[in-house]
Structures are given as structure tokens and as C-alpha cells.
Amino acid sequence: MNTTEPSSPGERLRDARVRAYPFPGTAWLALSSDPDNTLIEDWKELDQVIWKELGLPFGDTLFVRSFNLNLPQQVDLHRYPEILNSHPHDGIHTWGDYVWSGPKSFERVDAIEARETLARHGFRPRVWVDHSLFMGNMLHNHRYGTMPTVSDASGHVYPNPLYTLDIVKHVGVRYLWDGTITPILGQDRPLSTWQRYRQRAADIPTALSNYAKHIIGNTLGVGTAFREQLPDNAQYRVRRFADGNTFYTFQRHGTWLDADIDGLGRLLNPERTDQLIKTGGTCILYSHLGKRPVDRMHETEHIPPATRSALRHLQERWKAGELHLSSVSHLLDYLVLRDNLSVDEQAGVIRFHADGIAFTTVDATELAGHSFSFRRMRIPAPAWKAFGTNGVLAHRIEDHGTSGFTVHFADR
């Protein structure tokens, strides 16, 4: 077996005295955009509208190199190094686009070259997202990237030239996309079994049928395979791989059909954004910002009006403090830090503990730009102290009166 079963730490570990997200926000959204099909002029428009005009604090994902013969003008870091500094990036879409690459097949040496390219540009990605049918994927369609060796039916074992998970860890990645798309809007919040079946089904009759099968299976002790197909609603999980490396995996939300710039407008329409704020939870939204439907390829503007309108509404909710927005890595880092802190209410001390996967130490560098809100406790807010793995941490306290207080850590 290639990997151990993933476990979900978030819902289990969070101290009840810690608010899910910094006050006053009730939800958190990050955008996970794969760079497939992106042309440089469309990239410039996206950069100008999303990051410059609207100022949305999303992170972006890039190809290190693209060898796709079907998309010869596709943007990558190799040909367009300026993209890295124009707006924040925190992820790589595998080692590059080696799908439909003709005689240029991928091997481990290409990952070593990509590692050197990333180092030369000073880029340490924290997020890895599998790409299409790439043979070196970790969890989506193929898993050869996680396997140090391969074997044949006669038992002969060979080194696997597609194995690169160790290099993935070396370049800085700690979070891997789990290869799935969840239809549930809002992770990191508990859902009843009925709620999970209802949100995954296309209609109520289907949900009722599946829910009934689950109940009957539980009661009679049968139908195990059916019951196990319903995963939990955690935003991230721990996964240990066959090579001994442990990473966090994360879910993305959306639909395969809405994963382009037009679909983004549907996924982020005001009703759905307001629904996320109302129900609470996190959302890592799956998209391809640089891809548009084929029937719009002749248009001069890449971002359609409906998507622009949805993004403006999103900005309004963010500016109002109702919804947190960030890069994927900032959101996941926050969840890990939140789920590994402890509160000593008698001493008025908050301690941040290293989880051993995303963080081996937790001090000013790791906490930079993060905030954590706590419910009101006996000790007055200004008296609270924060400790990392190496001692006292500088911070700022914001007192919310009866609603509690927030501990802010300065940006880098």
C-alpha cells in the first residue's frame, strides 16, 4: 500500500477557548488556481485586476517549466521570471507541464533541475498541487511521485525514476492537494452525517436514499464500503507516505466544470459567498484563472463581467471584516498553528507548539502576520503572554470586551 490512511487533526485538537478564526470573521477563503492554459496577456490582466486593483491577498501557483506541445505559449517561470515578483506565489503545479510533451518525458533529473531553478529565484513553495495526467503526481490520477521503487509481477524491484517526494519536501512544500474536489462549501466545521449526504447529493431523494443506506448499514453491520466513501469535512489531514515522509493534505472546493475564469464567477457569486459567511468554515477554491471557455477565446477581455462583479462583492465582504482572504499556505499554516496551541488560563499564557510537519519551531518568523482570537477568560486581556518554542513572543493585544481578545503578531 502506497500511503497510510490520512487522519484529520483539526476538528479534534482545537482548544474550545480559541475562536475558529480571528475576530470578527466567521469564514476564510483562499484561492487555489492551477496555471493551465494561461497566456501572458491574460496573466497580466489577472494580475492587474485581482492583485493590483482589488488588492485581494490571494497567493498564486506556477509551472516551473512547460513542455506541453498543445499549449506552446503557456506561461511558466522559465520564460516569464517576472511573474514571481508581480504578486505573491506560494505553490507549484508539480515540477512543470510534462503532459502532451512529445519526446520530452519526465524523470527525477528534471525535478533536480527545477529545484535549482526555484533556489536561483529564491522561491520556496509551501504548496504542491498535482497536474492532470502527469505521471509524477502524488495523489491525483497517478501516485508514482511518492514511490521510491516499483516492482513487476515476478517480484523484481527497480528504482523509480519518477519518485520525487523527497525533493518536494526539500524545496519547502508541506501541503499537498489530496486529489479530490469536495462539493461541500465550508470545511473545518463539523457536519452531521445527514448534512454531508445532503450537500454531496444532487437532490433530496438521492440524499435520503444514501443516508438510509448508511443508517441501515450501521445498524446491521453491512455495507462497509458504502459507508466509508463519505470522508470527514476537515480542511487538512495528516498523511504518511511509503518513503517515510509525512505531509498535510488538503481538500479543494468547486466543480470540475466550473474550474475556469467564467466558472469562478459562478462559484463566487454573492449568494454563495454570503452562504459561506453565514455557515462559517474554510474554503480553498479550485480554479484555473488563466483558462476560459473555447467560445470566448476571440474576446479581448479575459475576465467576464460576472466574474468581475463577484470579485468586487468578495472584496466588500473582506473589507467589512466578515470574511478572511489569504493564500492557501497562510490559511493552512494558521489552522495548524491554531490546532497546536495551548491555553494556561490560570497563568494567562498562550503557548504555540511545533507540530513536527509544517513547523519544527514556532517563533516570530512562523507567526508573522497571524492573529488568534480567544473567548473572554478570567485574566484581563492585556495581561496575557505568548510563548513560542524558544521563549516569549512579541505581540499586540486587541481587547474586544465581552467578546474576548485577539493576539496579533507583526508581519515580517
DRENDO-1510 file (C-alpha; in Angstrom, 1 decimal, always signed):
<recs>
REC; n; res; u; v; w
REC; 1; MET; +0.0; +0.0; +0.0 .
REC; 2; ASN; +1.4; +3.4; -1.0 .
REC; 3; THR; +0.2; +5.5; +1.9 .
REC; 4; THR; -1.2; +5.3; +5.3 .
REC; 5; GLU; -4.8; +6.3; +5.9 .
REC; 6; PRO; -5.0; +10.1; +6.5 .
REC; 7; SER; -6.1; +11.4; +9.8 .
REC; 8; SER; -7.8; +14.7; +10.5 .
REC; 9; PRO; -6.3; +16.7; +13.4 .
REC; 10; GLY; -8.1; +20.0; +13.1 .
REC; 11; GLU; -11.6; +19.2; +14.4 .
REC; 12; ARG; -10.1; +17.1; +17.3 .
REC; 13; LEU; -7.3; +19.4; +18.6 .
REC; 14; ARG; -8.6; +22.9; +18.7 .
REC; 15; ASP; -8.9; +24.3; +22.2 .
REC; 16; ALA; -12.5; +25.4; +22.9 .
REC; 17; ARG; -11.3; +28.8; +24.1 .
REC; 18; VAL; -9.8; +29.6; +20.7 .
REC; 19; ARG; -12.2; +31.1; +18.2 .
REC; 20; ALA; -12.1; +29.3; +14.9 .
REC; 21; TYR; -10.9; +32.4; +13.0 .
REC; 22; PRO; -9.6; +35.8; +14.1 .
REC; 23; PHE; -12.4; +38.1; +15.3 .
REC; 24; PRO; -14.8; +39.2; +13.8 .
REC; 25; GLY; -14.6; +37.0; +10.7 .
REC; 26; THR; -16.7; +33.8; +10.6 .
REC; 27; ALA; -15.2; +32.2; +7.5 .
REC; 28; TRP; -11.9; +32.0; +5.5 .
REC; 29; LEU; -11.4; +31.7; +1.8 .
REC; 30; ALA; -8.3; +31.0; -0.2 .
REC; 31; LEU; -8.0; +30.6; -4.0 .
REC; 32; SER; -6.1; +27.7; -5.4 .
REC; 33; SER; -5.6; +28.4; -9.1 .
REC; 34; ASP; -3.8; +26.0; -11.4 .
REC; 35; PRO; -1.9; +27.8; -14.2 .
REC; 36; ASP; -3.1; +25.6; -17.1 .
REC; 37; ASN; -3.8; +27.4; -20.4 .
REC; 38; THR; -2.6; +30.8; -19.1 .
REC; 39; LEU; -1.3; +33.2; -21.8 .
REC; 40; ILE; +0.9; +36.1; -20.8 .
REC; 41; GLU; -1.6; +38.8; -21.8 .
REC; 42; ASP; -4.4; +37.1; -19.8 .
REC; 43; TRP; -1.9; +36.7; -16.9 .
REC; 44; LYS; -1.3; +40.5; -17.0 .
REC; 45; GLU; -5.0; +41.2; -16.9 .
REC; 46; LEU; -5.5; +38.9; -13.9 .
REC; 47; ASP; -2.6; +40.4; -12.1 .
REC; 48; GLN; -3.9; +43.9; -12.7 .
REC; 49; VAL; -7.5; +43.2; -11.6 .
REC; 50; ILE; -7.2; +40.7; -8.8 .
REC; 51; TRP; -3.9; +41.8; -7.1 .
REC; 52; LYS; -3.5; +45.4; -8.2 .
REC; 53; GLU; -7.0; +47.0; -8.5 .
REC; 54; LEU; -8.9; +44.9; -6.0 .
REC; 55; GLY; -5.9; +44.1; -3.8 .
REC; 56; LEU; -7.1; +40.6; -2.9 .
REC; 57; PRO; -4.5; +38.9; -0.8 .
REC; 58; PHE; -4.5; +35.6; -2.6 .
REC; 59; GLY; -1.4; +33.5; -3.5 .
REC; 60; ASP; -0.8; +32.0; -6.9 .
REC; 61; THR; +0.6; +28.8; -8.3 .
REC; 62; LEU; +3.1; +28.4; -11.2 .
REC; 63; PHE; +4.6; +26.0; -13.6 .
REC; 64; VAL; +8.4; +25.9; -13.3 .
REC; 65; ARG; +8.6; +24.9; -16.9 .
REC; 66; SER; +6.0; +24.0; -19.6 .
REC; 67; PHE; +6.7; +21.4; -22.3 .
REC; 68; ASN; +3.1; +20.9; -23.4 .
REC; 69; LEU; +3.1; +20.9; -27.2 .
REC; 70; ASN; -0.7; +21.6; -27.3 .
REC; 71; LEU; -0.1; +24.8; -25.3 .
REC; 72; PRO; +3.2; +26.2; -26.6 .
REC; 73; GLN; +2.6; +29.8; -25.2 .
REC; 74; GLN; +1.6; +28.7; -21.7 .
REC; 75; VAL; +3.2; +30.9; -19.0 .
REC; 76; ASP; +5.9; +29.4; -16.9 .
REC; 77; LEU; +8.7; +30.6; -14.6 .
REC; 78; HIS; +11.4; +29.7; -17.0 .
REC; 79; ARG; +10.2; +32.0; -19.8 .
REC; 80; TYR; +8.5; +34.7; -17.6 .
REC; 81; PRO; +10.5; +35.0; -14.4 .
REC; 82; GLU; +8.9; +38.4; -13.8 .
REC; 83; ILE; +5.6; +36.8; -12.7 .
REC; 84; LEU; +7.1; +35.7; -9.4 .
REC; 85; ASN; +7.6; +39.2; -8.1 .
REC; 86; SER; +4.5; +40.8; -9.5 .
REC; 87; HIS; +2.2; +39.2; -6.9 .
REC; 88; PRO; +2.5; +36.6; -4.2 .
REC; 89; HIS; +3.1; +32.9; -5.1 .
REC; 90; ASP; +3.1; +30.0; -2.7 .
REC; 91; GLY; +2.6; +26.9; -4.8 .
REC; 92; ILE; +3.9; +24.9; -7.7 .
REC; 93; HIS; +1.8; +22.8; -10.1 .
REC; 94; THR; +4.0; +19.8; -10.0 .
REC; 95; TRP; +7.5; +20.3; -11.5 .
REC; 96; GLY; +6.1; +21.6; -14.7 .
REC; 97; ASP; +3.8; +20.7; -17.5 .
REC; 98; TYR; +5.0; +17.4; -19.0 .
REC; 99; VAL; +1.6; +16.4; -20.3 .
REC; 100; TRP; +1.4; +16.0; -24.1 .
REC; 101; SER; +5.1; +16.9; -24.2 .
REC; 102; GLY; +6.1; +14.6; -27.1 .
REC; 103; PRO; +9.6; +13.0; -26.7 .
REC; 104; LYS; +10.3; +15.1; -23.6 .
REC; 105; SER; +9.3; +12.7; -20.8 .
REC; 106; PHE; +9.7; +13.5; -17.1 .
REC; 107; GLU; +12.4; +11.9; -14.9 .
REC; 108; ARG; +13.9; +12.7; -11.5 .
REC; 109; VAL; +16.7; +14.7; -13.0 .
REC; 110; ASP; +14.0; +17.3; -14.2 .
REC; 111; ALA; +12.9; +17.7; -10.6 .
REC; 112; ILE; +16.5; +18.3; -9.5 .
REC; 113; GLU; +16.8; +21.0; -12.3 .
REC; 114; ALA; +13.5; +22.5; -11.1 .
REC; 115; ARG; +14.8; +22.6; -7.5 .
REC; 116; GLU; +17.9; +24.5; -8.7 .
REC; 117; THR; +15.6; +27.0; -10.7 .
REC; 118; LEU; +13.5; +27.6; -7.6 .
REC; 119; ALA; +16.6; +28.2; -5.5 .
REC; 120; ARG; +18.0; +30.6; -8.0 .
REC; 121; HIS; +14.9; +32.7; -7.9 .
REC; 122; GLY; +14.7; +32.5; -4.1 .
REC; 123; PHE; +11.3; +30.8; -4.2 .
REC; 124; ARG; +10.4; +28.2; -1.5 .
REC; 125; PRO; +6.9; +26.9; -2.4 .
REC; 126; ARG; +4.8; +25.7; +0.5 .
REC; 127; VAL; +2.1; +24.1; -1.5 .
REC; 128; TRP; +2.1; +21.3; -4.2 .
REC; 129; VAL; -0.8; +20.7; -6.5 .
REC; 130; ASP; -0.9; +17.6; -8.8 .
REC; 131; HIS; -1.5; +18.3; -12.5 .
REC; 132; SER; -3.8; +16.4; -14.9 .
REC; 133; LEU; -2.3; +13.1; -16.0 .
REC; 134; PHE; +1.3; +13.9; -15.0 .
REC; 135; MET; +3.0; +10.5; -14.2 .
REC; 136; GLY; +4.9; +12.1; -11.3 .
REC; 137; ASN; +1.7; +13.1; -9.4 .
REC; 138; MET; +1.4; +12.3; -5.7 .
REC; 139; LEU; -2.3; +11.6; -5.2 .
REC; 140; HIS; -4.3; +12.6; -8.3 .
REC; 141; ASN; -4.7; +10.0; -11.1 .
REC; 142; HIS; -1.1; +8.7; -10.5 .
REC; 143; ARG; +1.0; +8.2; -7.4 .
REC; 144; TYR; +4.4; +7.4; -8.9 .
REC; 145; GLY; +5.9; +10.5; -7.4 .
REC; 146; THR; +5.6; +9.0; -3.9 .
REC; 147; MET; +7.1; +5.6; -4.7 .
REC; 148; PRO; +10.9; +5.2; -4.3 .
REC; 149; THR; +10.7; +1.8; -6.1 .
REC; 150; VAL; +8.4; -0.1; -8.4 .
REC; 151; SER; +8.1; -3.8; -8.9 .
REC; 152; ASP; +6.8; -6.2; -11.5 .
REC; 153; ALA; +4.6; -9.2; -11.3 .
REC; 154; SER; +7.6; -11.5; -10.8 .
REC; 155; GLY; +8.7; -9.6; -7.7 .
REC; 156; HIS; +11.7; -7.7; -9.3 .
REC; 157; VAL; +12.2; -4.3; -7.7 .
REC; 158; TYR; +13.5; -1.3; -9.6 .
REC; 159; PRO; +14.4; +2.3; -8.7 .
REC; 160; ASN; +11.5; +4.6; -9.7 .
REC; 161; PRO; +12.7; +7.4; -12.0 .
REC; 162; LEU; +9.5; +9.3; -11.3 .
REC; 163; TYR; +9.9; +9.4; -7.5 .
REC; 164; THR; +10.5; +13.0; -6.2 .
REC; 165; LEU; +8.6; +13.3; -2.9 .
REC; 166; ASP; +11.8; +13.8; -1.0 .
REC; 167; ILE; +12.8; +16.7; -3.3 .
REC; 168; VAL; +9.3; +18.1; -2.9 .
REC; 169; LYS; +9.9; +18.3; +0.8 .
REC; 170; HIS; +13.4; +19.7; +0.4 .
REC; 171; VAL; +12.2; +22.7; -1.6 .
REC; 172; GLY; +9.8; +23.7; +1.2 .
REC; 173; VAL; +6.5; +22.1; +0.4 .
REC; 174; ARG; +4.5; +20.9; +3.4 .
REC; 175; TYR; +0.9; +20.8; +1.9 .
REC; 176; LEU; -0.2; +18.5; -0.9 .
REC; 177; TRP; -3.6; +18.7; -2.6 .
REC; 178; ASP; -5.4; +15.4; -1.9 .
REC; 179; GLY; -6.5; +15.0; -5.5 .
REC; 180; THR; -10.2; +15.4; -4.8 .
REC; 181; ILE; -12.8; +18.2; -5.2 .
REC; 182; THR; -15.4; +18.4; -2.5 .
REC; 183; PRO; -18.9; +19.8; -3.3 .
REC; 184; ILE; -19.3; +20.9; +0.3 .
REC; 185; LEU; -19.0; +24.7; +0.8 .
REC; 186; GLY; -17.2; +25.3; +4.1 .
REC; 187; GLN; -14.6; +22.9; +5.6 .
REC; 188; ASP; -13.1; +23.0; +9.1 .
REC; 189; ARG; -16.6; +22.7; +10.6 .
REC; 190; PRO; -18.4; +19.7; +11.9 .
REC; 191; LEU; -21.2; +18.3; +9.8 .
REC; 192; SER; -23.8; +15.6; +10.8 .
REC; 193; THR; -23.9; +12.5; +8.6 .
REC; 194; TRP; -27.2; +13.8; +7.1 .
REC; 195; GLN; -25.6; +17.2; +6.3 .
REC; 196; ARG; -22.7; +15.5; +4.5 .
REC; 197; TYR; -25.0; +13.3; +2.4 .
REC; 198; ARG; -27.3; +16.2; +1.6 .
REC; 199; GLN; -24.5; +18.5; +0.5 .
REC; 200; ARG; -22.9; +15.8; -1.7 .
REC; 201; ALA; -26.2; +14.7; -3.4 .
REC; 202; ALA; -27.7; +16.4; -6.4 .
REC; 203; ASP; -31.2; +16.3; -4.9 .
REC; 204; ILE; -33.0; +15.4; -1.7 .
REC; 205; PRO; -34.3; +12.0; -2.8 .
REC; 206; THR; -30.8; +10.9; -3.6 .
REC; 207; ALA; -29.5; +12.2; -0.3 .
REC; 208; LEU; -32.3; +10.4; +1.6 .
REC; 209; SER; -31.6; +7.2; -0.2 .
REC; 210; ASN; -27.8; +7.3; +0.6 .
REC; 211; TYR; -28.5; +8.4; +4.1 .
REC; 212; ALA; -30.9; +5.4; +4.6 .
REC; 213; LYS; -28.3; +3.0; +3.3 .
REC; 214; HIS; -25.8; +4.5; +5.7 .
REC; 215; ILE; -28.1; +4.0; +8.7 .
REC; 216; ILE; -29.1; +0.5; +7.7 .
REC; 217; GLY; -25.5; -0.4; +7.1 .
REC; 218; ASN; -24.5; +0.9; +10.5 .
REC; 219; THR; -27.4; -0.9; +12.2 .
REC; 220; LEU; -26.8; -4.3; +10.5 .
REC; 221; GLY; -23.1; -4.0; +10.3 .
REC; 222; VAL; -23.1; -4.4; +6.5 .
REC; 223; GLY; -22.3; -2.1; +3.6 .
REC; 224; THR; -18.9; -1.0; +5.0 .
REC; 225; ALA; -17.6; +0.0; +1.5 .
REC; 226; PHE; -20.6; +2.3; +1.0 .
REC; 227; ARG; -20.3; +3.9; +4.5 .
REC; 228; GLU; -16.5; +4.5; +4.1 .
REC; 229; GLN; -16.9; +6.6; +0.9 .
REC; 230; LEU; -18.0; +9.6; +2.9 .
REC; 231; PRO; -15.0; +11.5; +4.1 .
REC; 232; ASP; -14.9; +13.9; +7.0 .
REC; 233; ASN; -15.1; +17.7; +6.5 .
REC; 234; ALA; -11.7; +18.6; +7.7 .
REC; 235; GLN; -9.7; +21.1; +5.7 .
REC; 236; TYR; -6.4; +19.3; +6.2 .
REC; 237; ARG; -5.3; +15.9; +7.2 .
REC; 238; VAL; -2.1; +14.1; +8.1 .
REC; 239; ARG; -0.7; +11.6; +5.6 .
REC; 240; ARG; +2.4; +9.4; +6.0 .
REC; 241; PHE; +3.8; +8.1; +2.7 .
REC; 242; ALA; +5.6; +4.9; +1.9 .
REC; 243; ASP; +9.0; +6.6; +1.8 .
REC; 244; GLY; +8.6; +7.7; +5.4 .
REC; 245; ASN; +7.8; +11.3; +4.7 .
REC; 246; THR; +4.7; +12.9; +6.4 .
REC; 247; PHE; +2.8; +15.9; +4.9 .
REC; 248; TYR; -0.5; +17.5; +5.3 .
REC; 249; THR; -3.0; +17.0; +2.5 .
REC; 250; PHE; -5.9; +19.5; +1.9 .
REC; 251; GLN; -9.3; +19.5; +0.2 .
REC; 252; ARG; -10.3; +21.9; -2.6 .
REC; 253; HIS; -13.9; +23.0; -3.2 .
REC; 254; GLY; -15.6; +23.6; -6.5 .
REC; 255; THR; -16.6; +21.5; -9.6 .
REC; 256; TRP; -14.6; +20.2; -12.5 .
REC; 257; LEU; -16.9; +22.1; -14.9 .
REC; 258; ASP; -16.6; +25.4; -13.1 .
REC; 259; ALA; -12.8; +25.4; -13.0 .
REC; 260; ASP; -12.1; +28.4; -15.3 .
REC; 261; ILE; -12.4; +32.2; -15.1 .
REC; 262; ASP; -16.1; +32.1; -16.1 .
REC; 263; GLY; -16.9; +29.4; -13.5 .
REC; 264; LEU; -15.1; +31.4; -10.9 .
REC; 265; GLY; -17.9; +34.0; -11.2 .
REC; 266; ARG; -20.5; +31.2; -10.5 .
REC; 267; LEU; -18.6; +29.7; -7.6 .
REC; 268; LEU; -18.1; +33.2; -6.0 .
REC; 269; ASN; -21.5; +34.7; -6.8 .
REC; 270; PRO; -22.8; +36.9; -3.9 .
REC; 271; GLU; -25.3; +34.2; -2.8 .
REC; 272; ARG; -22.6; +31.6; -2.3 .
REC; 273; THR; -20.1; +34.0; -0.7 .
REC; 274; ASP; -22.8; +35.1; +1.7 .
REC; 275; GLN; -23.7; +31.5; +2.4 .
REC; 276; LEU; -20.1; +30.7; +3.3 .
REC; 277; ILE; -20.1; +33.7; +5.7 .
REC; 278; LYS; -23.3; +32.5; +7.3 .
REC; 279; THR; -22.4; +28.9; +7.8 .
REC; 280; GLY; -18.8; +29.5; +8.6 .
REC; 281; GLY; -15.8; +27.4; +7.8 .
REC; 282; THR; -12.9; +27.5; +5.4 .
REC; 283; CYS; -12.9; +27.2; +1.6 .
REC; 284; ILE; -9.9; +26.5; -0.7 .
REC; 285; LEU; -11.5; +27.3; -4.0 .
REC; 286; TYR; -10.4; +25.3; -7.1 .
REC; 287; SER; -10.0; +27.2; -10.3 .
REC; 288; HIS; -7.9; +27.9; -13.4 .
REC; 289; LEU; -7.8; +31.7; -13.6 .
REC; 290; GLY; -6.0; +31.7; -16.9 .
REC; 291; LYS; -8.4; +29.3; -18.7 .
REC; 292; ARG; -11.6; +30.5; -20.4 .
REC; 293; PRO; -14.3; +28.6; -22.4 .
REC; 294; VAL; -13.4; +28.0; -26.0 .
REC; 295; ASP; -16.3; +30.1; -27.3 .
REC; 296; ARG; -14.8; +33.2; -25.6 .
REC; 297; MET; -11.2; +32.8; -27.0 .
REC; 298; HIS; -11.9; +35.6; -29.5 .
REC; 299; GLU; -12.8; +38.2; -26.9 .
REC; 300; THR; -10.2; +40.9; -26.0 .
REC; 301; GLU; -11.1; +40.8; -22.2 .
REC; 302; HIS; -10.2; +37.6; -20.3 .
REC; 303; ILE; -12.2; +38.2; -17.1 .
REC; 304; PRO; -16.0; +38.3; -17.9 .
REC; 305; PRO; -18.3; +40.9; -16.2 .
REC; 306; ALA; -20.0; +38.3; -13.9 .
REC; 307; THR; -16.6; +37.3; -12.5 .
REC; 308; ARG; -15.5; +40.9; -12.0 .
REC; 309; SER; -18.7; +41.6; -10.2 .
REC; 310; ALA; -18.3; +38.5; -7.9 .
REC; 311; LEU; -14.8; +39.5; -7.1 .
REC; 312; ARG; -15.9; +43.0; -6.2 .
REC; 313; HIS; -18.5; +41.6; -3.8 .
REC; 314; LEU; -15.9; +39.3; -2.3 .
REC; 315; GLN; -13.7; +42.4; -1.7 .
REC; 316; GLU; -16.6; +44.2; +0.0 .
REC; 317; ARG; -17.2; +41.3; +2.4 .
REC; 318; TRP; -13.4; +41.1; +3.1 .
REC; 319; LYS; -13.1; +44.8; +3.8 .
REC; 320; ALA; -16.1; +44.6; +6.1 .
REC; 321; GLY; -14.2; +42.0; +8.2 .
REC; 322; GLU; -16.8; +39.3; +7.6 .
REC; 323; LEU; -14.6; +37.0; +5.6 .
REC; 324; HIS; -10.8; +36.3; +5.8 .
REC; 325; LEU; -8.9; +36.0; +2.5 .
REC; 326; SER; -5.4; +34.8; +2.1 .
REC; 327; SER; -3.0; +32.5; +0.2 .
REC; 328; VAL; -3.6; +28.7; +0.6 .
REC; 329; SER; -0.4; +28.4; +2.7 .
REC; 330; HIS; -1.3; +31.2; +5.0 .
REC; 331; LEU; -4.7; +29.6; +5.7 .
REC; 332; LEU; -3.3; +26.1; +6.2 .
REC; 333; ASP; -0.4; +27.5; +8.4 .
REC; 334; TYR; -3.0; +29.3; +10.5 .
REC; 335; LEU; -5.1; +26.1; +11.0 .
REC; 336; VAL; -2.0; +24.1; +12.0 .
REC; 337; LEU; -0.8; +26.8; +14.4 .
REC; 338; ARG; -4.3; +27.1; +15.9 .
REC; 339; ASP; -4.7; +23.4; +16.4 .
REC; 340; ASN; -1.3; +23.1; +18.2 .
REC; 341; LEU; -1.5; +25.9; +20.7 .
REC; 342; SER; -2.5; +25.5; +24.4 .
REC; 343; VAL; -4.0; +27.9; +26.9 .
REC; 344; ASP; -3.0; +28.1; +30.5 .
REC; 345; GLU; -5.9; +30.1; +31.9 .
REC; 346; GLN; -4.6; +30.4; +35.4 .
REC; 347; ALA; -1.2; +31.8; +34.4 .
REC; 348; GLY; -2.5; +33.8; +31.4 .
REC; 349; VAL; -0.2; +32.1; +29.0 .
REC; 350; ILE; -0.7; +31.0; +25.4 .
REC; 351; ARG; +1.9; +28.5; +24.1 .
REC; 352; PHE; +2.5; +27.7; +20.5 .
REC; 353; HIS; +3.8; +24.2; +19.9 .
REC; 354; ALA; +5.6; +22.8; +16.9 .
REC; 355; ASP; +3.6; +20.2; +15.1 .
REC; 356; GLY; +6.6; +18.5; +13.5 .
REC; 357; ILE; +5.3; +18.5; +10.0 .
REC; 358; ALA; +4.6; +22.1; +8.9 .
REC; 359; PHE; +6.7; +23.6; +11.8 .
REC; 360; THR; +9.7; +22.3; +13.7 .
REC; 361; THR; +9.9; +25.6; +15.7 .
REC; 362; VAL; +7.2; +28.2; +16.3 .
REC; 363; ASP; +8.6; +31.7; +16.9 .
REC; 364; ALA; +8.4; +35.2; +15.4 .
REC; 365; THR; +9.1; +34.0; +11.8 .
REC; 366; GLU; +6.5; +31.3; +11.8 .
REC; 367; LEU; +3.8; +33.5; +13.5 .
REC; 368; ALA; +4.4; +36.6; +11.4 .
REC; 369; GLY; +1.2; +38.1; +10.0 .
REC; 370; HIS; -1.0; +35.7; +12.0 .
REC; 371; SER; -3.7; +36.6; +14.5 .
REC; 372; PHE; -5.6; +34.4; +17.0 .
REC; 373; SER; -8.8; +35.3; +18.9 .
REC; 374; PHE; -9.8; +33.9; +22.2 .
REC; 375; ARG; -13.0; +33.9; +24.2 .
REC; 376; ARG; -13.2; +36.1; +27.3 .
REC; 377; MET; -11.4; +34.5; +30.3 .
REC; 378; ARG; -10.7; +35.5; +33.9 .
REC; 379; ILE; -7.4; +37.2; +33.4 .
REC; 380; PRO; -7.7; +40.6; +31.7 .
REC; 381; ALA; -6.7; +40.7; +28.0 .
REC; 382; PRO; -3.6; +43.0; +28.4 .
REC; 383; ALA; -2.0; +40.6; +31.0 .
REC; 384; TRP; -1.8; +37.6; +28.6 .
REC; 385; LYS; +1.7; +36.4; +27.5 .
REC; 386; ALA; +2.6; +34.4; +24.4 .
REC; 387; PHE; +5.3; +31.8; +24.2 .
REC; 388; GLY; +6.9; +30.1; +21.2 .
REC; 389; THR; +9.2; +27.1; +21.2 .
REC; 390; ASN; +12.1; +29.3; +22.2 .
REC; 391; GLY; +10.6; +31.7; +24.7 .
REC; 392; VAL; +8.4; +34.9; +25.0 .
REC; 393; LEU; +7.0; +36.3; +21.8 .
REC; 394; ALA; +6.4; +40.0; +21.0 .
REC; 395; HIS; +2.7; +40.6; +20.2 .
REC; 396; ARG; -0.1; +43.1; +20.3 .
REC; 397; ILE; -3.4; +42.5; +22.2 .
REC; 398; GLU; -6.7; +43.8; +20.9 .
REC; 399; ASP; -9.4; +43.7; +23.5 .
REC; 400; HIS; -13.0; +43.0; +22.3 .
REC; 401; GLY; -14.6; +43.4; +25.7 .
REC; 402; THR; -17.2; +40.7; +26.4 .
REC; 403; SER; -16.3; +39.0; +23.1 .
REC; 404; GLY; -12.8; +38.2; +24.1 .
REC; 405; PHE; -9.4; +39.3; +22.7 .
REC; 406; THR; -7.1; +38.9; +19.8 .
REC; 407; VAL; -3.3; +38.3; +19.8 .
REC; 408; HIS; -1.7; +39.9; +16.7 .
REC; 409; PHE; +1.8; +39.1; +15.5 .
REC; 410; ALA; +3.6; +41.6; +13.3 .
REC; 411; ASP; +4.3; +41.0; +9.6 .
REC; 412; ARG; +7.8; +40.1; +8.5 .
</recs>
